[in-house]
Every structure is written in C-alpha cells, then in structure tokens.
Amino acid sequence: MAPHRVHGLAGGAKLVTDAMPERLSASLVLMFGGGSRLEDERHAGVSHFIEHLFFKGTQRRPTSKEIADAIEGVGGFINASTDKELTAYWTRVPAEHTALGLDVLLDIVSNSKLAPADVERERMVILEELRMYQDQPQDFVQNLFEEIMWPGHPLGRDIAGTEESVSRLTRDDILEYASTHYRLPNLVMGAAGAIDELTMLGLVNLGLTLPAEANGRLLPAPPEPLAGPRVQMRRRRTEQAHICLGVRAFSYLHPDRYVLDLMNTVLGEGMSSRLFLNIRERRGLAYDVHSFTQKHRDTGLLGVYLGVDPKNAVGAVNAVIAEMQNLCDQALEQEELDRAKEFTKGRLRLELESTNGVSFWLAYQQLLMGSIKTIDDEIALIDVITADDVRRVANEVLRTPIQMAVIGPFAKDAPFRAALGT
C-alpha cells in the first residue's frame, strides 16, 4: 500500500499526507498552480512579486518580523519559491509545532495585507534582484538560453519579470492576479513527517478560507517549433566565458521522461558523467561543465552549461556537441547504463529522506500530474530502461536544432554559429 494518502478538501483543494512517525519534524507545503507562464508580457513577474509580498505582513501578523519570529522562534524554517507553472510556500518545524506552521502558511496566503508601502519597498528589492542576476553571468546566461529556447513565449521570460514590467506593476494588478490564482481549485497541500492525518485534516478544513470558485484560466498555447540553430551572445569583459547550449526535449507528462533523465545523467550529471570526465578531467577545456533538464506541461529542454576560459570556448562547445552525437551513434555499455541507474535511484532516495523532500514530491506530482507515483514505482520505471531506449531518445532529442547563449569577451559570434553548422 502506498504510504501517502490524498484527501479531497472543500472547494476543490487537495491535501496529500505521508505520516512518518519516526521523524522529529513536520514539513508542510502549499503549492498553487500558477507561475510566470500564466502572465502576459505586461504583468511579467507578478507571481514572483506576490510571493515576496505575502511575507511582508498579514492582518494577524502585521510585519515580516512577526511572520519570521513565529516560525524561527520554535527553530523552524519558512520560505517560498516561484516557478514557471507553480508557486510554493513551505515550512519545516519540530513536530510539536505542526499546527503553528500550518497556521502561519494559511495566514500568509489568505490574509496578506499587500500594503501600498510594502508594494513600493518590495518593488525596489526585486529591481535590485534583477540587476544582481544580470551582474552574475553564470545566472544571466541561463536566462538568455531560455529566451532563445522559447522565443516570444512566457516560458522564455525570466520568472522575476523585467525591469520594465516590474516598474509598471500596480497594486491593483497585484490584487487582481492574486485574487484570480490563489483559489482552492488551484491548491494542493503536502504534509509529511511526524503528523497525525486526522488532526491535520481537521486543522486544514478549519483554516482554509480562500475562494472556492475556479478562475477558468488555461495555460497559454505551446511554444512554436524552432526554425533552426541559433546563437545569442552578450559581449562582456569577463575572465571566463559562460555558455549554455541545448535542445528542446520532453514534458513532465511524456512517457520517455525517465529515459531522458537517465540520458542526462550519463551525459553530464555528476563527476562520473561523460562531460565531466572527457571535457574537464581528460582535456582540461572547462572548469565547470554539466547538463540539466527542465520539464513543463507540453515541452522541456536538455541543456549544457560551460564555464570556460574564452580561448577554449569554441573547442569546448565542439567537444560537447561530439558527446551529444556519440550518444546518438553508439549504444551505452551495460556497465555505464547500470551505473547511471544506480546514480539516479540513489539521488531519488536521498532526496526523499527529508520530510521537506517528501512533502514537495507529493504536492508536485498531485498538482501537475494529477496522480502520485511512489518511490518504488519510480525505481521500477528506471530499472526497465535499456541501452536501446537511451539511444532511441538520444536520436529523437539530440538531433533537433541546438540553441546557444554565450556571455564573454568575444567580438563576433561567427565561430559559435559555425560550431552549430549555421
């Protein structure tokens, strides 16, 4: 029997619980379906803006200090994050303070003041945050990469918005967006740790006061297909070149997403991956090289990041493309496949050791996929993957147009375009 339980709540919300009585903590997450993907260009960054504002004060806890003191006063943690398709508010507290943790989370999402003075103060903070990321090329290159992966689409915009959009947002814009998206049909709650399920269910039913009507908004249309390879470059006098290159890949609903993740592990996750061993260790072409995936409802990507001496940049890019090509041309040896499987399964188990990891795991699956796989389900799906599966997916994904973002002291992008065959 699965260790978790899904409880339907009034208004269409859901609570997913996993009682872990041997733990000393409880972790709670409130996850809302809604993030930067649902924003139009004029309101870009409003989801992230609201996430900041919800910590500035509520009717019952009028200041950010009172919110922080309530949780930190018992040794707990509280935070939030905005993504492209969801926004999450979470806390982890000693088990005896579970009711307090839940109360604070429900308070900030239901009773935030969104005071005009707080809006203006936080606007300045977010503008500084945006400028900070532009001064950090290893972060900024990621934004440029997403921009060319999904050109003209909300997925290609920075989650925090732009300086122009954040400067334009009014308090009325913020109130309207919050009212539209912070509703019970958009909410999944995850609770894991030393909790009593019936007590938790009772507390949640008493504390939920968000509107129950659905907002009826749908996700925007999927991104248009990419026309061909493209390079986007920003000339900066940096000591190191920062490069992201990659291809469109699968969504989190695609049946081959597990094969994609295993292929990513082989290619560039960890110090035993091909990219790390061949590009850093054997050839010394880059200090930092790794691959990663992003998955959304109807699309995704597989990318590679390189932090490299500018004189080695083009050589490192060619070496990465050669490794991608090799995955298409040659099936994995059984030993490498088995090692990647053990890496993937081990990381999954470690991720789910913490109550926080479990609460997020449960809420994420229920909110975005509508059902929950147990860790045993996931491991079974990984175990059946074959070397032929990896090669098939490599040919489906890695032979599509490569996009590249470059930041560094380069006068022209022609050598990078040549590497992509354009």
Legacy VTK file of the C-alpha trace (Angstrom):
# vtk DataFile Version 3.0
C-alpha trace
ASCII
DATASET POLYDATA
POINTS 422 float
0.000 0.000 0.000
1.252 3.496 -0.850
2.498 5.414 2.216
0.709 8.601 1.145
-2.966 9.490 1.171
-4.841 12.018 -0.944
-7.676 13.882 0.794
-10.198 15.935 -1.153
-10.984 19.248 0.540
-13.840 21.704 0.263
-13.664 23.918 -2.817
-11.562 21.511 -4.865
-8.276 21.754 -2.970
-6.362 18.591 -2.070
-4.238 17.533 0.888
-1.640 14.791 0.423
-0.180 13.306 3.590
2.634 10.916 4.406
2.833 10.062 8.093
6.446 9.341 9.122
6.163 8.788 12.886
9.867 8.060 13.333
10.773 11.652 12.350
11.072 14.609 14.703
9.859 17.236 12.216
6.865 18.017 10.038
7.050 19.721 6.653
4.122 21.466 5.034
3.883 22.956 1.554
1.090 24.941 -0.073
1.514 24.600 -3.828
-0.559 26.675 -6.242
-0.990 26.035 -9.942
0.175 29.340 -11.300
3.538 30.878 -12.053
5.267 33.040 -14.601
3.897 31.042 -17.543
0.398 32.380 -16.879
1.496 36.015 -17.067
1.136 38.217 -20.113
4.046 40.445 -21.059
2.613 43.495 -19.305
2.335 41.627 -15.998
5.603 39.688 -16.268
6.967 38.989 -12.797
3.692 39.454 -10.900
3.674 35.876 -9.485
7.167 36.372 -8.065
6.206 39.852 -6.773
3.223 38.399 -4.884
5.374 35.646 -3.382
7.633 38.351 -1.900
4.726 40.480 -0.682
2.993 37.639 1.153
5.859 37.647 3.674
5.560 41.362 4.441
2.631 41.142 6.823
-0.891 39.838 7.363
-3.889 41.105 9.277
-2.873 38.956 12.269
0.907 39.251 11.895
1.351 42.792 10.574
5.103 42.708 9.918
7.604 40.405 8.233
9.379 40.110 11.587
6.275 38.687 13.260
5.908 36.091 10.485
9.566 35.085 10.748
9.517 35.100 14.567
6.524 32.759 14.678
8.448 30.025 12.834
12.054 30.776 13.768
11.002 31.193 17.398
10.443 27.419 17.520
13.550 26.611 15.450
11.696 26.140 12.175
12.246 27.280 8.601
9.872 29.079 6.257
10.324 30.086 2.626
8.696 30.191 -0.793
9.555 29.855 -4.473
8.001 30.827 -7.792
8.395 28.640 -10.845
7.003 28.770 -14.361
3.914 26.666 -13.632
3.606 26.733 -9.844
4.221 28.787 -6.714
5.039 27.101 -3.392
5.054 28.240 0.246
6.608 25.879 2.766
7.673 25.426 6.338
9.513 22.782 8.322
9.004 22.783 12.075
9.540 20.495 15.064
6.638 18.069 15.079
5.010 19.525 18.201
4.628 22.852 16.375
2.891 21.497 13.268
-0.339 23.405 13.971
1.623 26.655 14.241
3.437 26.040 10.963
0.158 25.372 9.165
-1.453 28.432 10.705
1.342 30.721 9.520
1.271 29.336 5.968
-2.503 29.677 5.679
-2.297 33.167 7.171
0.201 34.487 4.631
-1.658 33.155 1.575
-5.137 34.123 2.847
-4.722 37.333 4.849
-1.767 39.217 3.392
-2.176 42.991 3.669
-0.451 43.784 0.351
0.001 47.273 1.795
0.839 50.055 -0.713
4.042 50.944 1.158
5.151 47.290 1.091
4.469 47.126 -2.655
6.787 50.059 -3.306
9.534 48.807 -0.984
9.458 45.334 -2.460
9.461 46.728 -5.986
12.871 48.243 -5.230
14.109 44.936 -3.786
13.028 42.971 -6.870
14.572 45.501 -9.245
17.853 45.081 -7.368
17.457 41.309 -7.590
17.042 41.533 -11.371
20.144 43.730 -11.670
22.104 41.361 -9.439
21.387 38.412 -11.747
22.487 40.448 -14.761
25.792 41.028 -12.960
26.217 37.280 -12.452
26.936 35.867 -15.919
26.528 32.237 -14.865
22.891 33.070 -13.992
22.271 35.569 -16.774
23.372 33.114 -19.466
20.663 30.713 -18.264
18.035 33.416 -18.823
19.383 34.119 -22.306
19.313 30.398 -23.068
15.666 30.036 -22.053
14.834 33.119 -24.112
16.104 31.507 -27.315
14.696 28.083 -26.413
11.172 29.540 -26.206
11.314 32.804 -28.171
8.327 35.119 -27.773
6.721 32.754 -25.227
6.182 33.193 -21.468
8.428 30.182 -20.796
11.291 32.170 -22.281
10.945 35.067 -19.839
12.708 35.470 -16.517
10.420 34.316 -13.697
11.069 37.620 -11.914
9.994 39.617 -14.983
11.890 42.542 -16.456
12.857 45.915 -15.004
10.203 47.490 -17.242
7.365 45.134 -16.243
8.177 45.212 -12.513
8.352 49.010 -12.603
4.903 49.143 -14.278
3.023 46.752 -11.992
0.401 48.484 -9.864
-1.097 47.351 -6.590
-4.403 46.788 -8.421
-2.621 44.485 -10.912
-1.200 42.520 -7.988
-4.528 42.281 -6.136
-6.330 41.127 -9.277
-3.759 38.463 -10.098
-3.661 37.162 -6.511
-7.461 37.008 -6.376
-7.549 35.074 -9.631
-4.898 32.462 -8.850
-4.972 31.952 -5.088
-8.114 29.842 -5.102
-8.934 26.435 -3.695
-9.174 24.583 -7.051
-5.567 25.656 -7.743
-4.186 24.406 -4.404
-2.512 21.162 -3.381
-1.101 20.869 0.133
1.616 18.394 1.041
2.279 17.296 4.624
4.983 14.831 5.647
6.689 13.823 8.864
5.511 13.164 12.401
1.922 14.173 11.700
-1.449 12.777 12.647
-3.510 12.637 9.465
-6.907 13.187 11.052
-5.656 16.088 13.160
-4.029 17.633 10.084
-7.200 17.226 8.048
-9.236 18.920 10.753
-6.818 21.852 11.041
-6.754 22.324 7.275
-10.533 22.271 6.950
-10.823 24.893 9.689
-8.091 27.150 8.315
-8.790 27.225 4.566
-10.577 30.459 3.698
-9.545 31.032 0.074
-12.226 31.490 -2.630
-13.676 28.224 -3.886
-14.652 29.198 -7.443
-12.330 28.187 -10.259
-10.844 31.016 -12.299
-11.243 29.224 -15.610
-7.852 30.284 -16.929
-5.986 27.859 -19.159
-2.287 27.567 -19.864
-1.099 29.555 -22.878
-0.577 27.823 -26.202
2.544 25.662 -26.500
5.671 27.250 -27.963
6.102 27.344 -31.722
8.647 24.905 -33.229
12.182 26.215 -33.532
13.194 27.182 -37.054
16.831 26.103 -36.733
20.026 26.508 -34.715
20.619 29.938 -33.200
23.272 31.740 -31.147
22.528 34.615 -28.781
25.620 36.422 -27.499
26.289 39.202 -24.998
29.737 40.733 -25.100
31.115 41.162 -21.588
34.669 41.707 -20.358
34.574 38.597 -18.199
37.568 36.464 -17.240
35.571 33.348 -18.012
33.137 32.644 -20.837
29.709 31.348 -19.815
27.844 29.206 -22.325
24.530 27.353 -22.319
23.616 25.171 -25.250
20.926 22.608 -25.715
17.787 21.322 -27.398
14.062 21.076 -26.846
13.091 17.907 -25.002
10.183 16.206 -23.231
7.456 17.413 -20.887
6.885 16.002 -17.412
3.940 14.046 -18.860
5.922 12.357 -21.661
6.277 8.570 -21.314
10.001 8.759 -22.140
10.848 11.345 -19.479
12.619 8.713 -17.375
14.786 7.730 -20.323
15.615 11.400 -20.881
16.687 11.800 -17.253
18.878 8.715 -17.458
20.472 10.024 -20.652
21.103 13.346 -18.904
22.813 11.504 -16.049
25.141 9.750 -18.493
25.853 12.953 -20.382
26.545 15.470 -17.668
25.251 14.922 -14.152
27.928 14.368 -11.558
31.677 13.857 -11.636
31.401 10.440 -13.298
29.475 11.789 -16.306
30.895 11.883 -19.819
31.076 15.666 -19.980
32.938 15.977 -16.690
35.376 13.157 -17.402
36.089 13.983 -21.044
35.923 17.776 -21.130
37.208 18.752 -17.698
39.308 15.858 -16.419
40.890 14.494 -19.608
41.080 17.574 -21.830
41.053 20.432 -19.309
38.771 22.505 -21.534
36.384 23.781 -18.846
36.275 24.376 -15.121
32.540 23.755 -14.814
30.582 21.581 -17.215
27.300 19.831 -16.533
23.977 19.051 -18.178
20.444 19.534 -16.876
16.801 19.139 -17.862
13.728 21.314 -17.494
10.239 19.909 -17.911
6.957 21.748 -18.399
3.447 20.621 -19.249
3.930 20.490 -23.012
7.641 20.965 -23.616
11.037 20.800 -21.974
14.732 21.116 -22.638
18.066 19.423 -22.172
20.878 21.900 -21.681
24.607 22.009 -21.014
26.387 24.733 -19.066
30.070 25.544 -19.623
32.278 27.846 -17.564
35.409 28.068 -19.684
38.495 30.106 -20.494
37.485 32.223 -23.524
40.321 30.828 -25.634
38.919 27.315 -25.096
35.268 28.237 -25.637
34.765 27.051 -29.199
36.783 23.882 -28.596
34.676 23.093 -25.522
31.446 23.665 -27.461
32.621 21.307 -30.203
33.542 18.717 -27.581
30.060 18.943 -26.016
28.369 18.522 -29.395
30.607 15.500 -30.087
29.487 13.904 -26.812
25.844 14.510 -27.730
26.454 12.969 -31.150
28.142 9.960 -29.585
25.011 9.204 -27.549
23.073 9.087 -30.820
25.554 6.906 -32.661
26.570 4.301 -30.073
24.550 2.336 -27.554
25.656 2.512 -23.911
27.710 -0.292 -22.471
25.753 -2.213 -19.828
28.143 -1.119 -17.073
27.608 2.575 -17.826
23.841 2.099 -18.047
23.769 0.279 -14.698
25.918 2.951 -13.073
23.585 5.701 -14.317
20.573 3.818 -12.994
22.116 3.432 -9.542
23.083 7.119 -9.520
19.520 8.136 -10.443
17.864 5.825 -7.920
20.293 6.798 -5.173
19.725 10.524 -5.693
15.981 9.963 -5.598
16.188 8.070 -2.312
18.414 10.746 -0.761
16.060 13.498 -1.916
13.173 11.772 -0.184
14.976 11.242 3.127
13.875 14.648 4.423
10.298 15.471 5.363
10.628 18.564 3.178
11.606 16.474 0.163
8.626 14.169 0.667
6.070 16.975 1.080
7.264 18.662 -2.130
7.378 15.342 -4.001
3.765 14.592 -3.106
2.352 18.056 -3.809
4.272 18.488 -7.076
3.027 15.224 -8.563
-0.555 15.728 -7.465
-0.723 19.324 -8.683
0.988 18.960 -12.051
0.360 15.333 -13.000
-2.876 14.572 -11.186
-1.554 11.356 -9.627
1.327 10.244 -7.424
3.948 7.595 -8.028
5.692 6.065 -5.044
9.458 5.769 -4.927
9.066 2.052 -5.751
7.006 2.965 -8.830
9.718 5.357 -9.984
12.521 2.857 -9.396
10.647 0.185 -11.361
10.332 2.572 -14.319
14.062 3.313 -14.185
15.059 -0.354 -13.904
13.337 -1.375 -17.167
15.168 1.211 -19.314
17.504 -0.370 -21.877
20.526 0.907 -23.791
18.360 0.868 -26.922
15.840 3.141 -25.187
18.580 5.664 -24.389
19.908 5.633 -27.935
16.393 5.989 -29.377
15.644 9.010 -27.184
19.064 10.498 -27.915
18.309 10.392 -31.631
14.852 11.878 -31.101
16.052 14.726 -28.872
19.689 15.491 -29.634
19.337 15.702 -33.412
16.969 18.686 -33.168
18.210 22.297 -33.628
20.766 23.296 -30.989
20.343 26.727 -29.380
23.245 28.507 -27.690
23.639 31.502 -25.381
27.116 32.969 -24.845
28.438 35.616 -22.471
32.087 36.579 -22.733
34.764 38.830 -24.289
34.028 37.872 -27.883
33.875 40.318 -30.784
31.840 38.027 -33.075
29.520 35.061 -32.779
30.607 33.516 -36.107
32.824 30.780 -34.541
29.913 29.657 -32.355
27.483 29.691 -35.259
29.978 27.616 -37.239
30.044 25.061 -34.428
26.272 24.708 -34.853
26.591 24.474 -38.617
24.893 27.806 -39.388
LINES 1 423
422 0 1 2 3 4 5 6 7 8 9 10 11 12 13 14 15 16 17 18 19 20 21 22 23 24 25 26 27 28 29 30 31 32 33 34 35 36 37 38 39 40 41 42 43 44 45 46 47 48 49 50 51 52 53 54 55 56 57 58 59 60 61 62 63 64 65 66 67 68 69 70 71 72 73 74 75 76 77 78 79 80 81 82 83 84 85 86 87 88 89 90 91 92 93 94 95 96 97 98 99 100 101 102 103 104 105 106 107 108 109 110 111 112 113 114 115 116 117 118 119 120 121 122 123 124 125 126 127 128 129 130 131 132 133 134 135 136 137 138 139 140 141 142 143 144 145 146 147 148 149 150 151 152 153 154 155 156 157 158 159 160 161 162 163 164 165 166 167 168 169 170 171 172 173 174 175 176 177 178 179 180 181 182 183 184 185 186 187 188 189 190 191 192 193 194 195 196 197 198 199 200 201 202 203 204 205 206 207 208 209 210 211 212 213 214 215 216 217 218 219 220 221 222 223 224 225 226 227 228 229 230 231 232 233 234 235 236 237 238 239 240 241 242 243 244 245 246 247 248 249 250 251 252 253 254 255 256 257 258 259 260 261 262 263 264 265 266 267 268 269 270 271 272 273 274 275 276 277 278 279 280 281 282 283 284 285 286 287 288 289 290 291 292 293 294 295 296 297 298 299 300 301 302 303 304 305 306 307 308 309 310 311 312 313 314 315 316 317 318 319 320 321 322 323 324 325 326 327 328 329 330 331 332 333 334 335 336 337 338 339 340 341 342 343 344 345 346 347 348 349 350 351 352 353 354 355 356 357 358 359 360 361 362 363 364 365 366 367 368 369 370 371 372 373 374 375 376 377 378 379 380 381 382 383 384 385 386 387 388 389 390 391 392 393 394 395 396 397 398 399 400 401 402 403 404 405 406 407 408 409 410 411 412 413 414 415 416 417 418 419 420 421
